[in-house]
Amino acid sequence: MLRRVVVTGLGVVTSLGCELSEFWEKICAGKSGIGPIRRFDCSDFKVTFGGELNGFQLTDHVDLLDKEVRRMDRFVQFGVAAAQKAITSANLDTDQIDADRAGVLIGSGIGGLNEIEQQHNQLFDRGPTKVSPLMIPKLMVNAASGNVSVRWRLRGPCSAVATACASATNAIGDAFRLIQYGQADVMVTGGSEAALTPMGLSGFARMQALSTRNDAPEAASRPFDKDRDGFVMAEGAGVCVIEEYEHAVKRGAPILAELVGYGMSADGSHMTAPDSEGRGAARAMALAIKDAGLDPSAIDYINAHGTSTPLGDVAEIAAIKSILGDHSSKVAVSSTKSQLGHLLGASGGVEFVISALAIRDQLAPPTINLDNPDERCDLDFVPHEARSMEINNIMTNSFGFGGHNACLVLRRPS
């Protein structure tokens, strides 16, 4: 018999705040975390804005020495900070649990792009002997997981996932399976990303994937709106603590939600464009709902992938309709990327945190900037304002380049 898995801790590092209460208050108030980029000069770039963490210092969030911080890429720092917040939120004393049965699984779509760019410049400006010996352990995609494991001496399963924008959701789903099947009792899991760099910004802009609404950054991310013109890049991390139900009860942990379903699939059709009919996304949703032992009509709220791209939003709506049928007109659906932008491999982690909070407070967050709905996107998108409602079951979706689809289902704890 599969073991029950519950959510006991949550942590975020985002442009809308790094403290959970502040972050959730701004999400519910429909605030935007999008603004002009300050960390580097992008005046010659086609896109000059994003969901940037201005002034972030890891030592403000975690008790570390400066030399320890210098050994971590920016995406690792985000992941470590979010993990610290999740562990604290869970009231988890890592010295008082069986560390051999506590693991880490943090995803990232790109990894240490900051370090790659910096060391590339060192190589060509000053020569190969000036490349940092720390480059490799800083840039590797598993560096966030590794650093969290080392810092908290967690010796259970430790891995990383890189499935583009589905990375964090796949990471949480894979951690969920490890606990279900008895290979771990506690997992620190989610995603972290720091690709808002000169190379990252210019690369996505050259793909024509980004909104170019430089004159109105806060209005640029507009999922399901007829005037959407691409997604908005953002950075940060979302990490949670999940654990086996009896383990959580025994230590008196706060139980925020129960994780009950996980589904994943591939489009198998294109490296960047979604299947036009959302068939791969629909398979992942169907698998997650079946895994949860639910009828599709039991889903009350969907935290949509909803990136604000012309093709992606339509494909996701087609997928939802194909799985939920008539119930699709009754379910509340919103995209919090309208407020945060797209955190790429970290987006599913932050949206999982939002979903757990939505269950806790029985409140569906809004889709902002939905001023002129696309007639092809005709569901209930909770426009502009958060909504108090009964929420027993939530599905959260993440879809990534390469055709990766991942979905999770959370249930109100009973």
SEGU-792343 format. One record per residue (C-alpha): residue number from 1; residue in one letter; y, z negated, x. Coordinates in nm, 4 decimals. Each point is the difference from the previous one (the first is absolute). Layout:
N
PT     k   r          v          w          u
PT   NUM   a          Y          Z          X
...
# end
This chain:
414
PT     k   r          v          w          u
PT     1   m     0.0000     0.0000     0.0000
PT     2   l     0.3424     0.0965     0.1346
PT     3   r     0.2361    -0.2834     0.0826
PT     4   r     0.3353    -0.0405    -0.1752
PT     5   v     0.3154     0.0654     0.2012
PT     6   v     0.3404    -0.1513    -0.0707
PT     7   v     0.3519     0.0428     0.1363
PT     8   t     0.1425    -0.3211     0.1437
PT     9   g     0.2869     0.1004     0.2299
PT    10   l     0.2730     0.2650     0.0117
PT    11   g     0.2458     0.1099     0.2678
PT    12   v     0.2539     0.2817     0.0275
PT    13   v     0.2448     0.1401     0.2500
PT    14   t     0.2223     0.2553    -0.1757
PT    15   s     0.3537     0.1314    -0.0336
PT    16   l     0.0264    -0.2096    -0.3176
PT    17   g    -0.0786    -0.3204     0.1825
PT    18   c    -0.2600    -0.1789     0.2066
PT    19   e    -0.0286    -0.3126    -0.2106
PT    20   l    -0.2290     0.0407    -0.3004
PT    21   s     0.2306    -0.1610    -0.2547
PT    22   e     0.3024     0.2056     0.1068
PT    23   f    -0.2046     0.3190     0.0109
PT    24   w    -0.1487    -0.0518    -0.3476
PT    25   e     0.3353    -0.0955    -0.1493
PT    26   k     0.1529     0.3253     0.1267
PT    27   i    -0.2963     0.2076    -0.1178
PT    28   c     0.0273    -0.1484    -0.3496
PT    29   a     0.3775     0.0526    -0.0014
PT    30   g    -0.0405     0.3696     0.0828
PT    31   k     0.1813    -0.0193     0.3344
PT    32   s    -0.0275     0.2751     0.2604
PT    33   g    -0.0805    -0.0574     0.3665
PT    34   i     0.1040     0.3513     0.1055
PT    35   g     0.3061     0.0645     0.2159
PT    36   p     0.1351     0.1787     0.3083
PT    37   i    -0.2107    -0.0302     0.3158
PT    38   r     0.1633    -0.2249     0.2624
PT    39   r    -0.2603    -0.0399     0.2778
PT    40   f     0.0597     0.3434     0.1517
PT    41   d     0.2547     0.2770    -0.0255
PT    42   c    -0.1199     0.2491    -0.2591
PT    43   s     0.3332     0.1705    -0.0660
PT    44   d    -0.1505     0.3364     0.1011
PT    45   f    -0.3118    -0.0502    -0.2155
PT    46   k    -0.0611     0.1676    -0.3323
PT    47   v    -0.0781    -0.3453    -0.1475
PT    48   t     0.2045    -0.3052     0.0976
PT    49   f    -0.1335    -0.2825    -0.2190
PT    50   g    -0.3113    -0.2044    -0.0688
PT    51   g    -0.1431    -0.3420    -0.0787
PT    52   e     0.0864    -0.1560     0.3342
PT    53   l    -0.0419    -0.3646     0.1054
PT    54   n     0.3379    -0.0606     0.1557
PT    55   g     0.0117    -0.2857     0.2508
PT    56   f    -0.3689    -0.0895    -0.0199
PT    57   q    -0.1045    -0.2478     0.2710
PT    58   l    -0.3619    -0.1151     0.0072
PT    59   t     0.0999    -0.3369     0.1426
PT    60   d     0.1910    -0.0707    -0.3229
PT    61   h    -0.3340     0.0029    -0.1826
PT    62   v    -0.2674    -0.1012     0.2518
PT    63   d     0.0061    -0.2566     0.2793
PT    64   l    -0.0449     0.2281     0.3006
PT    65   l     0.1451     0.0345     0.3463
PT    66   d     0.2148     0.3026     0.0757
PT    67   k    -0.2560     0.1239     0.2522
PT    68   e    -0.2662    -0.0060    -0.2706
PT    69   v     0.2229     0.2021    -0.2321
PT    70   r     0.0619     0.2597     0.2699
PT    71   r    -0.3729     0.0685     0.0082
PT    72   m     0.0059     0.1181    -0.3627
PT    73   d     0.1226     0.3272    -0.1474
PT    74   r     0.2318    -0.0300    -0.2990
PT    75   f    -0.2817     0.0748    -0.2471
PT    76   v    -0.2073    -0.2801     0.1549
PT    77   q     0.2925    -0.2402    -0.0283
PT    78   f     0.0343     0.0817    -0.3697
PT    79   g    -0.3725    -0.0572    -0.0523
PT    80   v    -0.0037    -0.3326     0.1855
PT    81   a     0.3043    -0.1256    -0.1958
PT    82   a    -0.1511     0.0988    -0.3350
PT    83   a    -0.3340    -0.1578     0.0982
PT    84   q     0.1771    -0.3253     0.0891
PT    85   k     0.1651    -0.0035    -0.3425
PT    86   a    -0.3254     0.0782    -0.1810
PT    87   i    -0.1918    -0.2720     0.1865
PT    88   t     0.2755    -0.2522    -0.0743
PT    89   s     0.0097     0.1101    -0.3648
PT    90   a    -0.3758    -0.0551    -0.0248
PT    91   n     0.0285    -0.3529     0.1464
PT    92   l    -0.2638     0.1171     0.2460
PT    93   d    -0.0555    -0.2158     0.3065
PT    94   t    -0.1909     0.2405     0.2225
PT    95   d    -0.1151    -0.2898     0.2187
PT    96   q    -0.1794    -0.1566    -0.2962
PT    97   i    -0.2120     0.2996    -0.1097
PT    98   d    -0.3012     0.1698     0.1529
PT    99   a     0.1811     0.2500     0.2209
PT   100   d    -0.3195     0.2015     0.0464
PT   101   r     0.0192     0.0839    -0.3713
PT   102   a     0.3736     0.0738    -0.0135
PT   103   g     0.1139     0.3496     0.0927
PT   104   v     0.2880     0.2449     0.0119
PT   105   l     0.0370     0.3526    -0.1340
PT   106   i     0.3519     0.1437     0.0189
PT   107   g     0.0625     0.3708    -0.0455
PT   108   s     0.2693     0.2295     0.1362
PT   109   g     0.0477     0.3692    -0.0563
PT   110   i     0.1674     0.0724     0.3330
PT   111   g    -0.0048    -0.3093     0.2208
PT   112   g     0.2306    -0.0524     0.2971
PT   113   l     0.2325     0.2971    -0.0290
PT   114   n     0.2907    -0.1997     0.1448
PT   115   e    -0.2003    -0.0656     0.3155
PT   116   i    -0.1147     0.3610     0.0255
PT   117   e     0.3585     0.1253    -0.0126
PT   118   q     0.1277    -0.2560     0.2488
PT   119   q    -0.2754     0.0654     0.2542
PT   120   h     0.0294     0.3763    -0.0439
PT   121   n     0.3636    -0.0325     0.1058
PT   122   q    -0.0987    -0.2204     0.2941
PT   123   l    -0.2551     0.2554     0.1154
PT   124   f     0.2356     0.2964    -0.0028
PT   125   d     0.3141    -0.1821     0.1091
PT   126   r    -0.1429    -0.2235     0.2754
PT   127   g    -0.3526     0.1215     0.0755
PT   128   p    -0.3584    -0.1116    -0.0644
PT   129   t     0.0229    -0.3209     0.2034
PT   130   k     0.2620    -0.1309    -0.2443
PT   131   v    -0.2220     0.0233    -0.3089
PT   132   s    -0.0681    -0.3524    -0.1230
PT   133   p    -0.3470    -0.1454     0.0643
PT   134   l     0.0360    -0.1542    -0.3471
PT   135   m     0.0392     0.3378    -0.1695
PT   136   i    -0.3580     0.0427    -0.1217
PT   137   p    -0.0565    -0.3505    -0.1446
PT   138   k     0.3400     0.0242    -0.1708
PT   139   l    -0.0385     0.3394    -0.1665
PT   140   m    -0.3642    -0.0026    -0.1153
PT   141   v    -0.0487    -0.0109    -0.3761
PT   142   n    -0.2211    -0.3097     0.0203
PT   143   a     0.2663    -0.1982     0.1890
PT   144   a     0.1247    -0.1783    -0.3131
PT   145   s    -0.3497    -0.1153    -0.0926
PT   146   g    -0.0752    -0.0983     0.3570
PT   147   n     0.3155    -0.2036     0.0457
PT   148   v    -0.0509    -0.1861    -0.3284
PT   149   s    -0.3606    -0.0720     0.0939
PT   150   v     0.1014    -0.1321     0.3418
PT   151   r     0.2945    -0.2074    -0.1206
PT   152   w    -0.1967    -0.1816    -0.2699
PT   153   r    -0.3340     0.0104     0.1869
PT   154   l    -0.1762     0.1765    -0.2861
PT   155   r    -0.3377     0.1184     0.1278
PT   156   g    -0.1528     0.1615    -0.3074
PT   157   p     0.0093     0.3720    -0.0836
PT   158   c     0.3064     0.1586     0.1609
PT   159   s     0.0888     0.3629    -0.0517
PT   160   a     0.2778     0.2413    -0.0914
PT   161   v     0.0350     0.2923    -0.2379
PT   162   a     0.2040     0.3179     0.0511
PT   163   t    -0.0065     0.2110    -0.3161
PT   164   a     0.3682     0.0957    -0.0092
PT   165   c     0.1748    -0.1433    -0.3062
PT   166   a    -0.3275    -0.1410    -0.1361
PT   167   s    -0.0558    -0.2139     0.3116
PT   168   a     0.0932    -0.3425    -0.1349
PT   169   t    -0.1821     0.0498    -0.3293
PT   170   n    -0.3126     0.1124     0.1823
PT   171   a     0.0349    -0.2991     0.2335
PT   172   i     0.0188    -0.2456    -0.2903
PT   173   g    -0.2875     0.1746    -0.1761
PT   174   d    -0.2187    -0.0075     0.3098
PT   175   a     0.0834    -0.3692     0.0554
PT   176   f    -0.0900    -0.0628    -0.3650
PT   177   r    -0.3439     0.1539     0.0602
PT   178   l    -0.0582    -0.2142     0.3105
PT   179   i     0.0513    -0.3144    -0.2064
PT   180   q    -0.1940     0.1298    -0.3004
PT   181   y    -0.3039     0.0697     0.2158
PT   182   g     0.0141    -0.3309     0.1867
PT   183   q     0.1161     0.1170     0.3430
PT   184   a     0.3193    -0.2064    -0.0171
PT   185   d     0.1500    -0.2801    -0.2074
PT   186   v     0.3674     0.0656     0.0767
PT   187   m     0.1849     0.3185     0.0963
PT   188   v     0.3607     0.0533     0.1033
PT   189   t     0.0657     0.3552    -0.1102
PT   190   g     0.2635     0.2576    -0.0907
PT   191   g     0.2110     0.2516     0.1865
PT   192   s     0.2902     0.0380     0.2424
PT   193   e     0.2152     0.2963     0.0980
PT   194   a     0.3060     0.0681     0.2167
PT   195   a     0.0296     0.3792     0.0035
PT   196   l     0.3715     0.0061    -0.0823
PT   197   t     0.0804     0.1334     0.3470
PT   198   p     0.1759     0.3148     0.1208
PT   199   m    -0.3294     0.1856     0.0329
PT   200   g    -0.1425    -0.1360    -0.3264
PT   201   l     0.3119     0.0766    -0.2006
PT   202   s     0.0444     0.3483     0.1425
PT   203   g    -0.3697     0.0810    -0.0383
PT   204   f    -0.0149    -0.0844    -0.3692
PT   205   a     0.3364     0.1705    -0.0567
PT   206   r    -0.1277     0.3194     0.1647
PT   207   m    -0.2917    -0.0066    -0.2440
PT   208   q     0.2599    -0.0013    -0.2804
PT   209   a    -0.1718    -0.3109    -0.1350
PT   210   l     0.3128    -0.2182    -0.0094
PT   211   s     0.2878    -0.0329    -0.2400
PT   212   t     0.3251     0.1302     0.1508
PT   213   r     0.2279    -0.1992    -0.2309
PT   214   n     0.2056    -0.1322     0.2948
PT   215   d     0.3059    -0.0594    -0.2174
PT   216   a    -0.1875    -0.2372    -0.2358
PT   217   p    -0.2869    -0.1737     0.1850
PT   218   e    -0.0655    -0.2649    -0.2655
PT   219   a    -0.0562     0.2737    -0.2579
PT   220   a    -0.2163     0.2189     0.2236
PT   221   s    -0.3430    -0.1411    -0.0875
PT   222   r    -0.0455     0.0991    -0.3638
PT   223   p    -0.3676     0.0261    -0.0953
PT   224   f    -0.0791     0.1979    -0.3154
PT   225   d     0.3636     0.1127    -0.0300
PT   226   k     0.0763     0.3695    -0.0442
PT   227   d     0.2524    -0.0143     0.2847
PT   228   r    -0.2343    -0.1488     0.2622
PT   229   d     0.0009     0.1919     0.3272
PT   230   g    -0.2399    -0.1866     0.2269
PT   231   f    -0.0911    -0.3482     0.1169
PT   232   v     0.2067    -0.2496     0.1988
PT   233   m    -0.1450    -0.1361     0.3243
PT   234   a    -0.0193    -0.3765     0.0387
PT   235   e    -0.1534    -0.2557     0.2339
PT   236   g    -0.1527    -0.3444    -0.0286
PT   237   a    -0.3270    -0.1741    -0.0849
PT   238   g    -0.1922    -0.1508    -0.2868
PT   239   v    -0.2845    -0.2401     0.0781
PT   240   c    -0.2114    -0.2260    -0.2191
PT   241   v    -0.2702    -0.2612     0.0382
PT   242   i    -0.3083     0.0641    -0.2097
PT   243   e    -0.3014    -0.2264    -0.0080
PT   244   e    -0.3244    -0.0775    -0.1717
PT   245   y     0.0627    -0.1851    -0.3255
PT   246   e    -0.1984    -0.3169     0.0735
PT   247   h     0.1507    -0.0213     0.3480
PT   248   a     0.3485     0.0129    -0.1519
PT   249   v    -0.0822    -0.2574    -0.2676
PT   250   k    -0.1559    -0.2381     0.2517
PT   251   r     0.3126    -0.0127     0.2134
PT   252   g     0.2363    -0.0152    -0.3001
PT   253   a     0.1639     0.3339     0.0741
PT   254   p     0.2492     0.1595    -0.2410
PT   255   i    -0.1803     0.2777    -0.1897
PT   256   l     0.2475     0.2714    -0.0936
PT   257   a    -0.2337     0.2746    -0.1181
PT   258   e    -0.3604     0.1125     0.0224
PT   259   l    -0.0795     0.3249     0.1793
PT   260   v    -0.2695     0.1714    -0.2053
PT   261   g    -0.0066     0.3742     0.0691
PT   262   y     0.0317     0.2527     0.2825
PT   263   g    -0.0349     0.3759    -0.0045
PT   264   m     0.0597     0.2681     0.2597
PT   265   s    -0.0387     0.3771     0.0178
PT   266   a     0.1265     0.3136     0.1703
PT   267   d     0.1734     0.3021    -0.1473
PT   268   g    -0.1748     0.2334     0.2435
PT   269   s     0.2636     0.2654    -0.0624
PT   270   h     0.3082    -0.0224     0.2268
PT   271   m     0.1306    -0.2117     0.2879
PT   272   t     0.3357    -0.0832    -0.1592
PT   273   a     0.0183     0.1271    -0.3597
PT   274   p    -0.1836    -0.1962    -0.2719
PT   275   d    -0.2556     0.1636    -0.2243
PT   276   s     0.2244     0.1509    -0.2685
PT   277   e    -0.2082    -0.1473    -0.2820
PT   278   g    -0.0427    -0.3390     0.1666
PT   279   r    -0.3785     0.0262    -0.0021
PT   280   g    -0.0548    -0.1971     0.3211
PT   281   a     0.2412    -0.2721    -0.1119
PT   282   a    -0.1751    -0.0148    -0.3367
PT   283   r    -0.3391    -0.0536     0.1666
PT   284   a     0.1360    -0.2911     0.2017
PT   285   m     0.1521    -0.1570    -0.3132
PT   286   a    -0.3199     0.0447    -0.1969
PT   287   l    -0.2060    -0.1571     0.2784
PT   288   a     0.2337    -0.2993     0.0282
PT   289   i    -0.0050    -0.0628    -0.3748
PT   290   k    -0.3780     0.0349    -0.0131
PT   291   d    -0.0361    -0.2316     0.2988
PT   292   a     0.2088    -0.2558    -0.1884
PT   293   g    -0.2352     0.0253    -0.2978
PT   294   l     0.2853     0.0995    -0.2291
PT   295   d     0.0665     0.2613    -0.2622
PT   296   p     0.3048     0.2131     0.0908
PT   297   s     0.1741    -0.1362    -0.3089
PT   298   a    -0.0003    -0.3464     0.1623
PT   299   i     0.2600     0.1024     0.2602
PT   300   d     0.3367    -0.1457    -0.1006
PT   301   y     0.2206     0.1072     0.2890
PT   302   i    -0.0238     0.2553     0.2811
PT   303   n     0.1985    -0.0291     0.3197
PT   304   a     0.0164     0.3710     0.0675
PT   305   h     0.0029     0.1709     0.3372
PT   306   g     0.3061     0.1811    -0.1399
PT   307   t     0.1650     0.1257     0.3192
PT   308   s     0.2743     0.2107    -0.1656
PT   309   t    -0.1385     0.3333     0.1196
PT   310   p    -0.0043     0.2988    -0.2358
PT   311   l    -0.3761     0.0596     0.0305
PT   312   g    -0.1341    -0.3517     0.0535
PT   313   d     0.1497    -0.1647    -0.3065
PT   314   v    -0.1296     0.2691    -0.2356
PT   315   a    -0.3483    -0.0135     0.1527
PT   316   e    -0.0169    -0.3781    -0.0374
PT   317   i     0.1003     0.0159    -0.3666
PT   318   a    -0.2673     0.2638    -0.0607
PT   319   a    -0.2548    -0.2315     0.1616
PT   320   i     0.1050    -0.3002    -0.2080
PT   321   k    -0.0222     0.2012    -0.3207
PT   322   s    -0.3422     0.1358     0.0874
PT   323   i    -0.1430    -0.3494     0.0552
PT   324   l     0.1858    -0.2053    -0.2593
PT   325   g     0.0093     0.2640    -0.2747
PT   326   d     0.1893    -0.1178    -0.3084
PT   327   h     0.0589    -0.3378     0.1647
PT   328   s     0.2246     0.1662     0.2592
PT   329   s     0.2851     0.0038    -0.2525
PT   330   k    -0.0333    -0.3778    -0.0462
PT   331   v    -0.0334    -0.1195     0.3593
PT   332   a     0.3095    -0.1039     0.1958
PT   333   v     0.0401     0.1983     0.3237
PT   334   s     0.2664    -0.0494     0.2640
PT   335   s     0.0724     0.1044     0.3546
PT   336   t     0.1585    -0.2674     0.2157
PT   337   k     0.0569     0.2659     0.2655
PT   338   s     0.3109     0.0747    -0.2062
PT   339   q     0.1369    -0.3247     0.1471
PT   340   l    -0.1729    -0.0263     0.3363
PT   341   g    -0.0538     0.3585     0.1044
PT   342   h    -0.3342     0.1027     0.1463
PT   343   l    -0.1435    -0.2332     0.2646
PT   344   l    -0.2744     0.2548     0.0788
PT   345   g    -0.3089    -0.1892     0.1207
PT   346   a     0.1515    -0.3346    -0.1026
PT   347   s     0.0948     0.1065    -0.3532
PT   348   g    -0.3298    -0.1036    -0.1586
PT   349   g     0.0257    -0.3464     0.1558
PT   350   v     0.3471    -0.0635    -0.1373
PT   351   e    -0.0990     0.1411    -0.3387
PT   352   f    -0.3085    -0.2214    -0.0078
PT   353   v     0.2285    -0.3005     0.0525
PT   354   i     0.2201     0.1255    -0.2847
PT   355   s    -0.3044     0.0426    -0.2241
PT   356   a    -0.1194    -0.3548     0.0676
PT   357   l     0.3472    -0.1340    -0.0799
PT   358   a     0.0130     0.2101    -0.3167
PT   359   i    -0.3200    -0.1676    -0.1190
PT   360   r     0.1245    -0.3440     0.1009
PT   361   d     0.3290     0.0347    -0.1884
PT   362   q    -0.1182     0.2366    -0.2764
PT   363   l     0.2806     0.2384     0.0865
PT   364   a    -0.0117     0.3751     0.0630
PT   365   p     0.2559     0.1093     0.2616
PT   366   p     0.2260     0.2952    -0.0807
PT   367   t     0.0292     0.3584     0.1133
PT   368   i     0.3657     0.0374     0.0923
PT   369   n     0.1974     0.3264     0.0243
PT   370   l    -0.1984     0.1463    -0.2894
PT   371   d     0.3049     0.1587    -0.1628
PT   372   n    -0.1372     0.3406    -0.0964
PT   373   p    -0.3779    -0.0224    -0.0522
PT   374   d    -0.2092     0.3036     0.0866
PT   375   e    -0.1569     0.1247    -0.3231
PT   376   r    -0.3318     0.0314     0.1875
PT   377   c     0.0193    -0.3731     0.0767
PT   378   d    -0.0041    -0.1444    -0.3490
PT   379   l    -0.1513    -0.3475     0.0348
PT   380   d     0.1609    -0.3431    -0.0389
PT   381   f     0.1596    -0.0479     0.3428
PT   382   v     0.1773    -0.3315    -0.0718
PT   383   p     0.3379     0.1645     0.0682
PT   384   h     0.2841    -0.1914     0.1655
PT   385   e    -0.0934    -0.3545    -0.1059
PT   386   a    -0.3025    -0.2240     0.0561
PT   387   r    -0.2062    -0.0815    -0.3091
PT   388   s    -0.1663    -0.3226    -0.1061
PT   389   m    -0.3407     0.0894    -0.1399
PT   390   e    -0.3596    -0.1141    -0.0112
PT   391   i    -0.1759     0.1197     0.3131
PT   392   n    -0.3690    -0.0720     0.0391
PT   393   n    -0.1036     0.2958     0.2166
PT   394   i     0.2009     0.2031     0.2514
PT   395   m    -0.0904     0.3143     0.1899
PT   396   t     0.1936     0.0906     0.3142
PT   397   n    -0.0220     0.3513     0.1473
PT   398   s     0.0474     0.1403     0.3508
PT   399   f    -0.0437     0.3625     0.1052
PT   400   g     0.0454     0.1378     0.3511
PT   401   f     0.0300     0.3173     0.2054
PT   402   g    -0.3449     0.1314     0.0747
PT   403   g    -0.0921    -0.0394    -0.3676
PT   404   h    -0.0802    -0.3728     0.0249
PT   405   n    -0.0024    -0.1853    -0.3332
PT   406   a    -0.0420    -0.3763    -0.0434
PT   407   c     0.0370    -0.2250    -0.3031
PT   408   l    -0.0370    -0.3733    -0.0606
PT   409   v    -0.0315    -0.1989    -0.3220
PT   410   l     0.1219    -0.3590    -0.0318
PT   411   r    -0.0766    -0.2367    -0.2849
PT   412   r     0.1846    -0.3017    -0.1332
PT   413   p    -0.1836    -0.3083     0.1297
PT   414   s    -0.2044    -0.1897    -0.2581
# end
